[in-house]
Amino acid sequence: MPFTRHLDAALVSALDSLHAKKDSWWRKLLDDDEVFIAIRPKAINAYARGASIAKIEWKKRLCLSLHRKFLVVPKTTKGDEYVDLLDSKHTASAPLIVDNVVDYAKYLNFIKAAAGRLREDEVEAENEIAVACESVLDIEAVFNSGSEIDLGDERTAGRRFDIVALRKDGTLTLIELKLYKNGDVRSSEIPAVCAQLADYYALAKANEAEIIAEYAKVEAFRKDLHLTSTVRPVNRLDPIPRLLLVGFDKAQRKNVLDLKKNIKMQLQEHIPGFDEGHIRAVGNASNVRSEHLE
């Protein structure tokens, strides 16, 4: 199972220098409360509203890249936000194409807005939870590939954990996030999410030492990069995955309880120790806190 978390010293050093400059694009990303910074194999991804809005690498120099679809921003002035297309005299301003880091930092809010328009609901919820909970170390962590999926591009199938968190006692927890409306959590027989969680449990058990070692590196890198985090040793991994259900209202709570009971019943024989406590249900993703990820 190729799974690594390593950054070149030159990349860390270059970003550390940019951190000292309050008006730098890196500092702008770090200070943005909608942006989650994830450590990748020899790269860093910055996620906002469910999409990767920056991939930062060292290739003999510092590189900052993102998809072209996020680089077209509206060019308007106050009072000029709307265009009447039936007015033959209207003059619509040409959009601005972001092609340098100065404009990237200046128009970051427009780039995030574009990311929000193009995202999927579940990955947006992941992103929202990640920036709200200091215990989160990673999102969309791929465990069978050397690279992670860039959120905002088409999501391909793969064995990945939506959220990796670290408890106060140094225990890693692995969380699968599902919206209540997702058909994978509902079935009169066996919901599809059950096979997914059982596979994740087997994956975690088989690769426990490697996962612990690589996330210990993540904590060290997060400290070096001045990322918001409670830095603590990574001591162990709880291989029993958590299922986090979000996106439901009070009227749907009874159905959520039924879903939990069914999933627990189906998984108890496949995941030793799995019980209803491993299924966390929070109506709105904005209400998820670190304790829900433990």
N, C-alpha and C positions, 0 to 999 in steps of 0.2 A: 504494500500500500504506500505509494509515494505521497508523503504528506510532510511538507516542510514549511517552516516560517523563519526566513533568514533575510536580513538586509545587509547590503554592502556597507562597509564602514564609511565609504566616500559619500553614499547617499545620506546616511544619518548626519554626517558632518556638514554637508551642504544645507540640509534642512535646519540644523541647529543654528547655522549662521543666519538663515532667513528668519528664524524665530526671533532673533534680536532686533529685527527691523519691523516695527509695528505696522508699517504700511505695505509690507510684502504680501504677495498672493498666498504664501503658505500660512502666514499669521492670520490672514483673512479667513482661510478655511478653518484653522484651529479655533478661532474665536466665534465662529458661527454656530449657534446652538441647534441648527437643523442639520449639521454635517457630522457624519460618523466616519472616523478614520479607521480603516482596517489594514492590518499587516498581512501581506501576501508573500509568496515566494519571490524574493528579490524585487518586490514592488510594494507600493502603498496605494490603496484605493480610497477615494473620498466619496461617500454616498450621501445623497440628499433626496428626500421625498421618493425613495424607491429606485434610484438610478445612480450609476457611477458617473460622477461629474468631473472626476480627475483620476488618472492613473499616473503615478509618479515613480520614475525609475532612474537608475544610473546606467547609462550606456556610454562610458567615457566622458559623459557630461550629464547634467541634470535634465531629465525629460518630463514634460507635463503634457499628457494627451487625453482627449475625450472625443466622443463621437461628434461628427459634424452637425448632426441634427440638433444639438444643444447650443450651437454657436451662432445661430441667426436670432437676433433680438430686435424687437420693434423700436423704431426711432421716432419718438413722439415728443411733443412739447406740451406743456400744461394747457388743457383745453382743446387738444388736438388728438385725443385718444380714439375718437370715432370718425369714420369716413362715410359720407353719404354717396353710395355708388350710383344713385340716380341723378346726382348733381353733375352735369357735364363739365362744370368748372372746378370740380374737386381736384386736389393735388395730394395724392397719398405719398408720404415720404418713403423712400426706399429703406428697407431694413438695414440694420448695422450688422456686419459680419465681424465677429470677434476673432482676431487673428494675432493677438499678442497678450502677454500676461498682465499688462497694465489694464487693458480693457476687460480681461478675464476677471480681475479683482473688482473693477468698477461696476461691471454688469452681472456680478455673481447672483444677485436676486433674480434677474431675468433668466439666467441659466437654470437656477433651481426651479423656477416656475415652469420652464419647458420640461424639465425632468418630471415634475408633478403631473403634467398633462399626458405624458407618455407612459406612465408607470402602471403596474398592476396593483390592485388593492392590497394583496397580501404582502408584497415586498415593501409597499409604502408603510404598512403597519410595522413590519420588522424594523425599518429605518426609524420610525417614530419611537419605538420601544428602545432601540439601541442608544439614541441620544438622550433619552430620559433616565436610563438606568446605568449607573456607573459600574455595575457589576458585569456589563456586557463586554466581552473581549473580541468577539467576531460575529459576523453575519454571513450567511450563504457560504459556509465553509465546506469545500469539496474534499472528500476523503479518499477519492479514488483517482485523482488526477493531479498533475503538477500545477494546475492553474485554476483559478476561481472564475465563476461566471461574472461578467460585468452586468450588474443590474441595469435595466433599461434596454438592453439588447434582448433578443429572443431568448427565453430561458430553455435550456436543453436539459434532457433527463440526466440525472446523476445522483450519486449517493452523497448527499450533503446535508448538513445541519443548518437550519435557519438561523439559530442563535446559539452561541457558546457563551456561557456566563461563569463567573467565579464567585463562589460563596465566601463569606468572611472567614471561614475556617480553612480556606485554600482548596476547596473541592470544586472541580469543574463539573458543570451540568450542561447537558445537551438538550436543546428545546426545538420541537417541531411546532410551527405556528400554523394554525388553520382558521380561516374565517368560518363562522357558523354556516354561511351559505354554500360552502365548499362541499360538493357531493362526496368527497373522500371520507367524511366523518359520519355519513348517514347511510344506513342500509338496514333492511329488516333481518339480514343475516350477518355477514362479516364486512364491516366498513373497510375500504381500501387502505385507510391509514394504519390499520392494525398490522398488515404485512410490512408496511414502511417502518413502523416503530420496531417490530421484531428484527428486521434487517439491521437497523441502526444499533440495536442492542448487541447483536452478534459482531458487528463491525467494531464497536467500542471495546468489547471484551477481547477481541483478537489483537487489537492495536493499542491497548491501554498505555503501555510504557511510552510509545512513540508520541501519542497525543499529549501526555503529561509533559514530556520533554520539550515539545515544540511550543506549547502554550506558556511554558516557563520562559522561553525566549521572547514570546509576545509581550509578556509583562515587563521584561527588561527593556525591550524596544519602546514600549509605551512610555516608560519613565524617561528614556533618553530623548524621546521626541516631544516631551512636555505635554502629553495627552492627558485629558481629564480622566483620572482613574484612581481607585484606591489600590495602590501598589502593595501586593502581598504575595508570599510564596505560593506557588502552585504545588500542592502536596499530593493530591490524588484525583481520580476520576470516578464519578458515579456513572456506571455504564447504563443505568436504567434511564431511558430518555423520558423527558417530560412532553406532554401535549398541552399546548396553550391555545385555548379556544377564545376568539374575540369576535366582535361584530354582531352582537345580538342585543335585544331590548328586554324589558321586564316581561312582556307578553310571551317571550320565547324561552324563559328560564325553565319552565317545566320540560320542554323538549330537550333543552341542554342537559338537564339531569338524567333524562332517559338515554341520551347519547353517551354520557359518561358511564352509566351502568353497563350499557351494551359493550362499549370498548374495553372496559375493565374486565368483564367476563370473558371476552374473546382473547385477551392478552395474558391472563394470569397463568395459563399453561405454557405459554411461549417465552415469557419474561419472568424469571423467578423474582418474587418480591414486588412485582408491579401491582399497585392498588389504585384506588380512586384518588388518592392524594397526589399521584403523579399526573393527574389531569387537572389543569388549572383553567377556570372559566372566568373571564373578565369581560364584561359587556362591551366596553370601549377600549381600544388600544391605548388611548391617551391616559387611561387609569392604571395601566400596568406599571408595577414597581419592582425593584430588585427582588423582593421577597417572593413574588410570583414566579421567579425563575430559579428558585432554590430547589 
